Amino acid sequence: MHLLMRLQSRPHSTVGALARELQVSSRTVHRDLDALSGAGIPVYATRGAAGGVALMEGWRTQLTGLTRPELQALATVGAPGALEDLGLSAPLRTGMVKLAAALPALQQPALEHARQRLLVDASGWFTGREPVPHLGALRDAAWQDRRVSLSYQDFDGASTRRVVDPYALVIKADRWYLVAGTDKGPRVFRGARIGGVRLRPQGFTRPAKFDLPAFWKDWCARFAVERPRYDVTLRFTAEGEAALRKLRPPADGERLTKAPAARGGKREATLDFERESIAVSQLCEIGAGVEVLAPESLRRRLAALAASLQALYGGPRTAPGRRARRAR
């Protein structure tokens, strides 16, 4: 049935492409095509470089009903911030109205029943979405396969200009990313760090074998392994451990649980903060419950910061206007 829906939505597909999309072997696709043909579905194949599989022109299945789980899944589709960013929330609403109207009369109440019982809100608490002022231009370039010039700022603030082929936009945890082709292959750029975009007159040809979901899954796996590391060895109390668990990602929980005991009832563990600036900002929130043992450069930076704060806040507070009166 999945194969039939794919053939109906796309006028022409190769067996290899269908196999990749359905995550089965080419032999399975051929077997299912034979089953569809045996059931009276007018499916045919053509040979040659431009060959492939298609349904007879003008033929469409009369299967219009949806299962209860399919209706429940459709009911969760609202107008998330991602579509609002792209200017597609209004088309989504009108499209859902059209879809509901196209359902058999008996299933229309079931869709509304599910919509009133399940809501998906992907927004986070107390955090705003990162501004991506050039998202509209990037969307147009990706839709039109148009090359762009962009300025980009890396994590350390260094800016560069480059020409890329925008393949796609991806949103992950309220952050937009641009997947683009470069002279070194596909790369990922964080949307909020793109400082300027200019559409170029020339287009580009997308790689025939590029598959966005497969690329993104592989890139995320590699990013988790290859991203910059900044290992910090800590000694912490029970209160410090509780604070670390609130600040650090869930993966660090196991490291904290297995941390060996140290003197004074404390324990020690090494965590990856990715960068020194991240370590400083997070450890300053915790305070005395966590001590940095290494690296020494981080200890010195925290000590200097503590000294400056002590100088600012350690003495008695001067009442407003007192210093001015003394000067007179």
C-alpha positions in Angstrom: 0.0 0.0 0.0 2.9 2.4 0.8 4.4 1.6 -2.6 1.1 2.3 -4.3 0.8 5.7 -2.6 4.3 6.6 -3.7 3.6 5.7 -7.3 0.4 7.7 -7.2 2.1 10.8 -5.8 5.0 10.7 -8.2 4.5 10.2 -11.9 7.8 8.3 -12.4 10.3 6.6 -10.1 13.1 4.1 -10.5 13.2 0.8 -8.6 16.3 1.9 -6.9 14.8 5.2 -5.7 11.7 3.4 -4.4 13.8 0.8 -2.6 15.8 3.6 -0.8 12.6 5.5 0.2 10.8 2.4 1.5 14.0 1.0 3.0 13.7 -2.4 1.4 15.6 -4.3 -1.3 15.1 -3.9 -5.0 13.9 -7.5 -5.1 11.2 -6.6 -2.6 10.1 -3.7 -4.8 9.9 -6.0 -7.8 7.9 -8.5 -5.8 5.4 -5.9 -4.6 5.0 -4.5 -8.1 4.1 -8.0 -9.3 1.5 -8.2 -6.4 0.0 -4.8 -7.4 -0.2 -5.9 -11.1 -1.8 -9.2 -10.0 -4.4 -7.2 -8.1 -5.4 -5.3 -11.2 -3.4 -2.1 -10.5 -2.2 -0.7 -14.0 1.5 -0.4 -13.1 4.1 -0.7 -15.8 7.9 -0.5 -16.2 10.1 0.9 -19.0 13.7 0.1 -19.7 16.6 2.3 -20.6 18.4 5.3 -19.1 15.1 7.2 -18.7 13.2 4.1 -17.6 11.4 3.4 -14.4 8.1 2.5 -12.8 4.8 4.3 -13.2 1.0 4.0 -13.0 -1.1 4.3 -16.1 -1.7 8.0 -16.8 -5.0 9.2 -15.3 -5.5 6.2 -13.0 -5.9 6.8 -9.3 -6.9 4.6 -6.4 -10.2 5.1 -4.7 -8.8 4.4 -1.2 -9.8 7.6 0.6 -10.3 6.5 4.2 -7.7 6.8 6.9 -7.1 4.5 9.8 -7.7 5.7 13.4 -3.9 6.1 14.2 -3.5 8.0 10.9 -6.3 10.4 11.9 -4.7 10.9 15.4 -1.3 11.6 13.8 -2.8 14.2 11.4 -4.6 15.8 14.4 -1.2 16.7 16.0 -0.3 18.9 13.0 -0.8 22.5 14.0 1.1 25.7 13.2 4.5 25.2 14.9 7.0 28.0 15.0 9.1 26.4 12.3 6.3 26.9 9.7 5.7 30.4 11.1 9.3 31.3 10.4 9.0 30.1 6.8 5.7 31.9 6.3 3.9 28.6 5.8 1.6 28.4 8.8 -1.4 29.9 7.0 -1.0 27.5 4.0 -0.9 24.6 6.5 -4.1 25.7 8.1 -5.9 26.0 4.8 -4.4 22.7 3.6 -5.7 20.9 6.8 -9.1 22.3 6.2 -9.1 21.0 2.6 -7.8 17.6 3.8 -10.6 17.4 6.5 -13.2 18.3 3.9 -11.9 15.5 1.5 -12.3 12.8 4.2 -15.4 10.6 4.1 -18.2 12.1 6.1 -18.0 9.4 8.8 -14.3 10.2 9.5 -14.6 14.0 9.8 -15.8 13.9 13.4 -13.1 11.5 14.3 -10.4 14.0 13.2 -11.9 16.7 15.3 -12.3 14.3 18.2 -8.5 13.5 18.1 -7.5 17.2 17.6 -9.2 18.1 20.9 -7.4 15.4 22.8 -3.8 15.6 21.7 -1.6 18.7 21.2 2.1 18.9 20.3 3.9 22.1 21.5 7.5 22.0 20.3 8.5 25.3 21.9 10.8 25.5 24.8 10.3 27.2 28.2 11.9 30.6 28.8 14.0 30.6 25.7 13.3 32.5 22.5 13.8 31.3 19.0 17.1 32.3 17.5 16.6 35.1 15.0 17.4 34.1 11.4 16.7 37.3 9.5 17.6 35.8 6.1 15.5 32.7 6.4 13.1 33.8 3.6 16.0 34.3 1.1 17.5 30.9 2.1 14.1 29.2 1.6 13.7 30.8 -1.9 17.2 29.7 -2.8 16.7 26.1 -1.7 13.3 25.9 -3.5 14.7 27.3 -6.7 18.1 25.6 -6.6 19.8 29.0 -6.7 23.4 29.5 -5.7 23.9 32.1 -2.9 26.7 34.2 -1.4 26.6 34.4 2.3 28.6 35.8 5.2 29.1 33.4 8.1 30.3 33.9 11.7 31.8 30.9 13.5 31.6 30.1 17.2 34.6 32.3 18.0 33.3 35.3 16.1 35.4 35.1 13.0 33.5 36.1 9.8 34.0 34.6 6.3 32.2 35.0 3.0 31.5 32.0 0.8 29.4 30.8 -2.1 27.3 27.7 -1.5 24.5 25.7 -3.0 21.6 25.6 -0.6 20.2 22.1 -0.6 17.8 22.3 2.3 16.7 23.9 5.6 16.5 21.9 8.8 15.1 22.9 12.2 16.4 21.0 15.3 15.3 22.0 18.8 14.2 25.4 17.7 17.4 26.1 15.8 17.5 26.5 12.0 20.4 25.0 10.0 21.3 25.3 6.3 22.5 22.2 4.5 24.5 23.4 1.6 26.9 22.1 -1.0 30.5 23.5 -1.0 33.7 22.7 -2.8 34.4 20.3 0.1 31.1 18.5 -0.1 27.9 19.1 1.9 28.2 21.2 5.0 25.9 22.5 7.7 25.6 26.2 8.7 23.8 27.4 11.8 21.1 29.8 10.6 21.6 32.4 13.4 25.2 32.9 12.4 24.4 33.7 8.8 24.9 37.5 8.6 23.9 38.1 5.0 22.5 36.3 2.0 22.5 37.3 -1.7 20.9 35.2 -4.4 23.2 34.7 -7.4 21.9 34.5 -11.0 23.2 31.0 -11.6 21.5 27.8 -10.4 23.0 24.5 -9.4 22.4 20.8 -9.9 21.7 18.8 -6.7 23.7 15.6 -6.4 21.6 12.8 -7.7 22.3 10.5 -4.7 21.9 13.2 -2.0 19.1 12.2 0.5 18.4 14.8 3.1 17.1 12.6 6.0 20.0 10.1 5.5 22.6 13.0 5.4 21.2 14.7 8.5 21.1 11.5 10.5 24.7 10.7 9.6 25.8 14.3 10.2 24.3 14.4 13.7 26.0 11.2 14.6 29.4 12.5 13.4 28.9 15.9 15.1 28.4 14.2 18.4 31.7 12.4 18.0 33.8 15.1 16.2 32.6 18.3 17.8 35.3 20.3 19.8 36.1 18.8 23.2 37.0 20.7 26.4 37.5 18.1 29.2 37.2 19.4 32.7 38.0 17.3 35.8 35.8 18.2 38.7 35.5 17.4 42.4 32.0 17.8 43.7 29.8 17.4 46.7 26.3 15.8 46.7 24.8 19.3 46.3 27.2 20.1 43.5 26.3 16.8 41.7 22.6 17.7 41.8 23.4 21.1 40.3 25.5 19.5 37.6 22.7 17.2 36.7 20.4 20.1 36.1 22.8 22.0 33.9 24.5 19.2 32.0 23.0 17.0 29.2 21.5 13.6 30.2 24.5 11.7 28.8 26.7 13.1 31.7 24.4 11.6 34.2 26.0 8.2 33.9 29.5 9.6 34.3 28.4 11.3 37.5 26.8 8.2 38.8 30.0 6.1 38.1 32.3 8.8 39.5 34.8 7.4 42.1 34.9 8.6 45.6 37.5 11.2 46.6 38.5 12.6 50.0 36.1 14.3 52.3 33.1 12.4 51.0 33.3 14.1 47.6 33.6 12.5 44.2 35.5 13.2 41.0 34.6 13.0 37.3 35.7 14.4 34.0 33.0 16.1 31.8 33.3 17.5 28.3 32.1 21.2 28.2 33.0 21.6 24.5 34.6 25.1 25.1 36.2 27.0 28.0 33.6 29.8 27.8 30.8 27.2 28.2 32.6 25.7 31.2 33.0 29.2 32.8 29.3 30.2 32.4 28.0 26.9 33.7 30.3 26.4 36.6 29.8 30.0 37.8 26.1 29.1 38.3 27.0 26.2 40.6 29.4 27.9 43.0 31.2 26.2 45.8 29.7 22.7 45.4 32.0 22.0 42.5 35.8 22.5 42.3 37.8 22.4 39.1 40.9 20.2 39.3 42.0 20.6 35.7 42.8 22.2 33.4 44.9 24.8 35.3 44.0 27.6 32.8 40.3 27.2 33.7 41.2 27.3 37.5 43.1 30.6 36.9 40.2 32.1 34.9 37.7 31.2 37.5 40.0 32.6 40.3 40.4 35.9 38.4 36.7 36.1 37.9 36.0 35.4 41.6 38.6 38.1 42.6 36.9 40.7 40.4 33.5 39.9 41.8 34.8 40.0 45.4 36.3 43.4 44.7 33.0 44.6 43.3 30.6 43.1 45.9 32.8 42.2 48.9 32.9 45.5 50.7 30.1 47.4 52.3 27.5 48.9 49.9 27.8 52.6 49.4 24.4 54.3 49.7 23.4 56.4 46.6 24.5 60.0 47.0 26.9 59.4 49.9 30.0 59.6 47.8 28.8 62.8 46.2 28.2 64.5 49.6 31.7 63.5 50.7 33.1 65.1 47.6 31.5 68.4 48.4 
